Structure formats: C-alpha cells, structure tokens
Amino acid sequence: MTRLPLSFVIGSVLTSLFVFGALLSFVWTPYDMTQLNIQGKFAAPGLEHLMGTDHFGRDILSMIMIGARNAIAVSLIAVGIGMAIGVPLGLWAAGTRMNGARLLDETLMRGNDLIFAFPSLLLAIMITAVFGPGAINAIIAIGIFNIPVFARMTRGAALSLWSKDYIMAARVAGKGTSRISYEHILPNILNILIVQATIQFSIAIIAEASLSYVGLGTQPPNPSLGRMLNEAQTMIFFAPWLAYFPGGAIVTMVLGLNLMGDGMRDILDPKLRQRKAQGKVSDGAS
C-alpha cells in the first residue's frame, strides 16, 4: 500500500481544520460578533474567550471563524475565475500555435506578459481603487491576476504533449484542435493544474488579507483577517493577541495549502513516483 506523503497529510489536516471552522460559522459561532460588549473589551485569552476579545468586546475566535469563511470564499471564486478563463486560453494558444497561427499565440502571451509586469498586489489595489472597495471587486482583481498564471502553465504543458504519438494519431483520425485539447490534452495536464490551483489558492488568501488590510477588501461589518491585523497594529503592545491569532490563522492556512499542494504534486506526478520507486529499488539492491 502506497503511503501518503507527510506534507500532504499535515497540509490536509491544517486546511481541513480551517474549512471546518469556516463551514461551522454558517450555523454556529461561540459568540455573536455583531453585538458589542464594551465592558468586556481587551479580555485576555481564557476559558470564557479562548482567543480573547478586541477593543469592542467582540470574541476573536468568532471573528476568525467568519473571517476565514470570507477569505476562503473570495479565494475560491477568484481561483475558479482564473482557471475557467485561463485554462481554455492556454489550450487555445497551444492549439493555434501547432496549427501554424503563431501570431495569435504570440499576441496572447504578450498580453500575459503585460499583466505579469504589474505586481499582483499592486494590480489588485489598482482595480479595487478604481471600482471601489468590497469583496466582489477583490474577487475580480485577484481573479484577473490568476488568468495569465493558468494560461501560461496550460499552454506550456499542452505544447509538450502536441508532439506525442497518440496526439498525432488523433489528428490523423480527423479530430479537430478543440476536441483533441479537451479529450486528450486536458486530462493529461489536469494533475499539474490541480497542484497549481492549491498554490494560487494560498496566494489568493494572502492577497485578500492584504487588500482588507488597506481597506479595499471585505468591508465592515463582515470580519476580515487582514482588517483585524490593521486594527490590532496600534494595540499590539498591550493586547498582542489581537494580532497573534489573526496573523497565525493566515500563516497556518497558507502553510497548510502549500504543504497539501506539495504533497499532491508527489502523488499525482507519475515521473516523480517512478524516480522515487527506482531510488528505493537501488537502495535495497545496495
């Protein structure tokens, strides 16, 4: 029986923990975060409030649960937009290049380079500054950055497959470029796209927190991990838990997704599995 990579197990546990907390927040939180309790403000972590309270007396754990839910929702939709648009673009660019239409392929790739010329966070800030702050515009901004990432990766992976014998056989059989792309190319690069999606998911969480930190992401009264850090920066010396727990939540979510993506790469990459198997055989022989 093949053992799962340790990184995948640890990453899955950390990610599942936050996903469970986010889903649980739809039906239950320890306290109602919309109610203020000025008398209980700046309560240190304890049995009553496991992560303490903020300057309005709101429970930090409840805010983190809802904030994680908002971050996951924004990131999931943004990465979904990037994949839904970027993957077909990459497949189309690779197909047109193999059919001799290099101008279309070059035009698409130069457009990707133009988007990559702007740092992702700066691009997101520019978009939200123009169209206004809010979760919807944050999703659009992060999604736009994800499009060229998936388009470039899909194109590169697809081009390496177009010269394979089974693709040549499909072309001889009369299948068109689009049909070959979705029936033969896409299933063989799906493992790469899944791994990249987990990485982009973690990047999107950081981007959402960064936008919220500067006031351009999720807007009040909805909690956001980034805005919680922003509000805590002037109170960190006498109430450090206000920054420790939201910051720790962001770090743990990103770490879990990166570990899970690294483990999925080990599981889904047949060449890597083959190299590891050969290494074990050679070690046993020696």
C-alpha positions in Angstrom: 0.0 0.0 0.0 1.4 3.4 -1.0 1.9 5.8 1.9 0.7 9.3 1.5 3.4 12.0 1.7 3.8 13.5 5.2 3.4 17.0 3.7 0.1 16.1 2.2 -1.2 14.6 5.4 -0.1 17.7 7.5 -1.4 20.1 4.9 -4.7 18.4 4.6 -5.2 18.4 8.3 -4.5 22.1 8.6 -6.6 23.0 5.6 -9.5 20.8 6.8 -9.4 22.5 10.2 -10.0 25.9 8.8 -12.5 24.7 6.2 -14.5 23.0 9.0 -14.3 26.2 11.1 -15.5 28.3 8.2 -18.4 25.9 7.4 -19.3 25.8 11.1 -19.5 29.6 11.2 -22.6 29.4 9.0 -24.6 27.8 11.7 -22.7 28.5 15.0 -20.0 30.7 16.5 -19.1 30.9 20.2 -20.4 34.5 20.4 -22.4 36.8 18.2 -19.8 39.1 16.7 -22.4 41.8 15.8 -23.0 42.6 19.4 -20.6 44.9 21.2 -19.5 44.4 24.8 -17.6 47.4 25.8 -17.3 46.2 29.4 -15.5 43.1 28.2 -13.1 44.7 25.8 -9.5 43.6 25.7 -10.2 40.5 27.7 -7.2 38.2 27.6 -7.5 34.7 26.3 -9.1 32.4 28.8 -11.8 29.9 29.4 -14.6 32.3 28.6 -13.0 33.7 25.4 -10.4 31.3 24.1 -8.6 33.9 22.0 -9.7 37.0 23.9 -11.7 40.0 22.8 -11.0 43.1 20.8 -11.5 46.8 21.5 -15.2 46.4 21.1 -15.5 43.3 23.3 -16.1 41.0 20.3 -14.9 37.4 20.5 -11.7 36.9 18.5 -12.4 33.2 17.8 -15.8 34.0 16.3 -14.3 36.7 14.2 -11.6 34.4 12.9 -14.1 31.7 12.0 -16.2 34.2 9.9 -13.0 35.9 8.6 -11.7 32.6 7.4 -15.0 31.9 5.7 -14.8 35.2 3.8 -11.2 34.6 2.9 -11.9 31.1 1.6 -14.9 32.2 -0.4 -13.1 35.1 -2.0 -10.0 33.0 -2.8 -12.1 30.0 -4.1 -14.1 32.1 -6.5 -11.1 34.1 -7.7 -9.0 31.0 -8.4 -12.1 29.5 -10.1 -12.3 32.5 -12.4 -8.6 32.2 -13.2 -9.0 28.6 -14.1 -12.3 29.0 -16.0 -10.7 31.6 -18.3 -7.0 30.8 -18.2 -7.1 27.1 -19.0 -9.2 27.4 -22.2 -7.0 30.3 -23.3 -3.9 28.2 -22.7 -5.3 25.3 -24.6 -6.4 27.6 -27.4 -3.0 29.2 -27.6 -1.2 25.9 -27.8 -3.6 24.6 -30.4 -3.3 27.6 -32.7 0.5 27.5 -32.4 0.6 23.9 -33.5 -1.7 24.8 -36.4 0.7 27.4 -37.6 -1.1 30.5 -36.3 1.8 31.8 -34.3 0.6 35.4 -34.3 -2.4 34.6 -32.2 -0.3 32.7 -29.8 2.3 35.5 -29.5 -0.4 38.1 -29.0 -1.9 36.1 -26.1 1.4 35.5 -24.5 2.5 39.2 -24.7 -0.9 40.1 -23.1 0.0 37.7 -20.3 3.4 39.4 -20.0 1.7 42.8 -19.7 -0.3 41.6 -16.8 2.7 40.0 -15.2 4.6 43.3 -15.5 2.5 44.6 -12.6 3.0 43.0 -9.1 -0.1 41.1 -8.2 -0.9 43.1 -5.1 -0.4 46.4 -6.9 -2.7 45.3 -9.7 -5.4 44.3 -7.2 -5.1 47.6 -5.4 -5.4 49.5 -8.7 -8.5 47.6 -9.7 -10.2 48.0 -6.3 -9.2 51.6 -6.1 -10.9 52.3 -9.5 -14.1 50.3 -9.0 -14.4 50.7 -5.2 -13.6 48.6 -2.2 -15.5 45.4 -1.5 -15.4 41.6 -1.7 -16.8 41.5 -5.2 -14.1 43.8 -6.6 -11.4 41.9 -4.6 -12.6 38.7 -6.3 -12.4 40.3 -9.7 -8.9 41.8 -9.0 -7.5 38.5 -7.7 -9.2 36.5 -10.5 -7.7 38.7 -13.2 -4.2 38.0 -11.9 -4.9 34.3 -11.9 -5.9 34.2 -15.5 -2.4 34.6 -17.1 -0.9 32.2 -14.5 -3.2 29.3 -15.6 -3.0 30.3 -19.3 0.8 30.3 -19.3 1.0 27.0 -17.4 -1.7 25.3 -19.5 0.0 26.4 -22.8 3.4 25.2 -21.7 2.2 21.8 -20.6 -0.1 21.4 -23.7 2.7 22.3 -26.1 4.8 19.4 -24.7 2.0 17.0 -25.5 1.1 18.0 -29.0 4.1 16.1 -30.4 3.2 12.8 -28.8 2.3 9.8 -30.9 -1.3 9.5 -29.5 -2.0 13.1 -30.4 -0.7 12.6 -33.9 -2.9 9.6 -34.2 -5.9 11.6 -33.1 -5.1 14.3 -35.7 -4.8 11.6 -38.4 -8.2 10.2 -37.3 -9.7 13.6 -38.2 -10.2 15.1 -34.7 -10.2 18.9 -34.6 -7.9 21.0 -32.4 -10.6 21.8 -29.8 -11.7 18.1 -29.5 -8.1 17.0 -29.1 -7.4 19.7 -26.5 -10.3 18.7 -24.3 -10.3 14.9 -24.9 -6.6 14.2 -24.8 -4.6 17.2 -23.7 -6.6 18.5 -20.7 -6.9 15.1 -18.9 -3.1 14.7 -19.1 -2.3 18.1 -17.6 -5.0 18.1 -15.0 -2.7 17.0 -12.3 -0.4 20.0 -12.9 -3.4 22.3 -12.8 -4.7 20.9 -9.5 -1.4 21.4 -7.8 -1.1 25.0 -9.2 -4.6 25.7 -8.0 -3.7 24.9 -4.4 -0.7 27.2 -4.7 -2.8 30.0 -6.2 -5.4 29.5 -3.5 -2.8 30.3 -0.8 -1.6 33.3 -2.8 -5.2 34.5 -3.1 -5.7 34.3 0.7 -2.7 36.5 1.2 -4.0 38.9 -1.5 -7.4 39.1 0.1 -5.9 39.7 3.5 -3.6 42.4 2.1 -6.5 44.2 0.3 -8.5 44.1 3.5 -5.6 45.4 5.5 -5.5 48.6 3.4 -9.3 48.8 3.4 -10.0 47.6 -0.1 -11.2 44.1 0.6 -14.1 42.7 2.7 -15.9 45.7 4.2 -17.4 46.1 7.7 -19.4 44.7 9.4 -18.1 41.5 7.9 -14.9 40.4 9.6 -11.7 40.0 7.7 -8.3 38.6 8.9 -6.5 41.4 7.1 -8.6 44.2 8.7 -8.2 42.6 12.1 -4.4 42.9 11.7 -4.8 46.5 10.7 -6.9 47.3 13.7 -4.5 45.5 16.0 -1.3 47.3 14.9 -1.9 50.2 17.4 -2.8 47.9 20.3 -0.3 45.1 19.9 1.9 46.2 22.8 -0.9 45.9 25.4 -3.2 43.4 23.6 -0.8 41.2 21.5 -3.5 38.5 21.0 -5.3 40.9 18.6 -2.5 40.4 16.1 -1.2 37.0 17.0 -4.3 35.0 16.4 -5.4 36.5 13.0 -1.8 36.5 11.8 -1.4 32.9 12.9 -4.6 32.0 11.1 -3.3 33.4 7.8 0.1 31.7 8.2 -1.5 28.4 9.1 -4.0 28.5 6.2 -1.2 29.3 3.7 1.2 26.8 5.1 -1.5 24.1 5.0 -2.4 24.8 1.4 1.3 24.9 0.3 2.1 21.6 2.1 -1.0 20.0 0.6 0.0 21.2 -2.9 3.5 19.9 -2.5 2.1 16.5 -1.3 -0.4 16.4 -4.2 2.5 17.0 -6.6 4.3 14.0 -5.2 1.1 11.9 -5.5 -0.1 13.0 -9.0 3.3 13.3 -10.8 4.0 9.8 -12.3 7.6 10.7 -13.2 8.3 11.7 -9.6 6.7 8.4 -8.3 8.8 6.4 -10.7 12.0 8.2 -9.7 11.2 7.5 -6.0 10.4 3.9 -6.7 13.7 3.4 -8.6 15.6 5.1 -5.7 14.1 2.6 -3.3 14.9 -0.3 -5.5 18.6 0.8 -5.9 18.8 1.4 -2.1 17.5 -2.1 -1.5 19.9 -3.6 -4.0 22.9 -1.9 -2.4 
